[in-house]
Amino acid sequence: MSDARWALIEPTMTAWRASQGGLGIRQPVHDLREIVNAILYVNRTGIAWEYLPHDFPPYKTVHSYFTRWAADGTTEKIHNLLRGKVRRAVGRDPEPTAAIIDSQSVKTSSNVPEASQGIDAGKKIKGRKRHLATDVLGLLLVVIVTAASVSDTAGGRDVIDRLAVTHR
């Protein structure tokens, strides 16, 4: 990650680390920038976590940060921050005032748990359905994944409910 890109998210990452408390006895072992670089590497290459090259922090450490950030909303904060910067760069308000909602049914592989799948009767597809909302620039606002059997109306309602909470 370039210095310029890191400068965009570094305040958020520093605030996250400060919020983690701890006893303050020792310095963290791994630099957050290296953790982010490792996550981006896995995302870009599609490799399994355990095949992360050894010049990155240990894969279990990187994966632990990834899951913590997803669970505590840090990843979403970064996405919102970057989306706001993109919107400002093209002369728009950082918070969107309109959204475009759509859904798509996707076939799943045979090793996906049955409980998370369904059949989209209209398309005759067994799998999952992505319900999403974008702004007018095509930047993601909300993504919800359901079984394909969930109707577009019900999924759309869930997307709108989530939009109401996250984008006021």
C-alpha positions, 0 to 999 in steps of 0.5 A: 500500500502506498504512503498516500493510500495509507495516509487515508486510512491511518487515522481510523486504524490508529483510533482502532488500536487505541480503542483496544485498551490493553495494559500498555505494557508492551508495544504491539508486535505487528504494524497495522500497515503490514496487516492491511497489506497482507489482507489486501494481498489475500484479497487480490490473489485469492490465496488461502490464508495459510499460504500467505508469504512469510514476509507478511505477519503470520496468517493466523494473526492477519486473519484474526485482525480481518475477522475482528475488523469485520465484526466490530465495523472497522472495515465498514468505517474504512469503506464509508470514509473512502466512499466519501472521499471519492464522492467529494472528489467528483463534486458530490456530497459525501453522503448519498441522497439516493440509492439504486437497489438490485438483486442477483441469484448466484449458483453455489457450489456443492460444499455450501451448507444447505441451510444457506441456500434456496431455490429462486423459483423465477430463475430455477437457480439453487443458491444464494441471492445478493441484494445490494444498494449503490449510489449513483456512482455505483459505489456500494452502500449495502450488501446483504446475502440471503438464500436464493428463495428470499423474494426480491421484495423481502430482500429489498426491504432488508436493504432499505432498513439497513440503509436507513440505519447506516446512511441517514 
